[in-house]
């Protein structure tokens, strides 16, 4: 089955840039979506189709996808961005797959 | 606004079944596929399957085949997920989530989930 690998944690100072990677075999050929999940809450879509932002999501959130790595970038990080982030794709072998998740800590 | 409201927490014993509901509002219920995703305590997200609320067609993840049943009641815009033969490692928060693609356009492998229900905690313990 298809596996998506994320770093377990990323730490970033307020105002700096956080980059969260999502690695998968030829993930660049797939459409990648990203979700933010704060403690005790349901996931919220922050990026869809590699780099598009839903309405209401700040421009500070951006995405890219190429080769074997997709990346979620959070610019000018704020305390409110502290959360777990998951990437997601669809794979013909096993359906919908989520990444292992990355905890973003704002220092 | 689009909203998914799920039923309350459940306590079950090993071997029991549980049925979780997800009531949709703010859009045409039969217009979008509905997914179910679960999250064990401290763990990541795991996709369980989807239902086409219009036709009732379903597609389950292989791991849950034979144990999960997804249904819907279009008269009350509600989707259901029933999991049988519960085990302790089925303890998790179960979420419903609306698919981004319209049923009328057919399945799309590029779709995403938005929004999600608030989640239903199912605890399995003897």
Interface residues (C-beta under 8 A of the other chain):
Chain A: X31 X33 X35 X42 X43 X44 X45 X48 X49 X54 X86 X88 X90 X92 X94 X95 X96 X97 X98 X99 X100 X101
Chain B: X35 X37 X44 X45 X46 X47 X49 X59 X61 X62 X95 X97 X100 X109 X110 X111 X112 X113 X114 X115 X116 X117 X118 X119
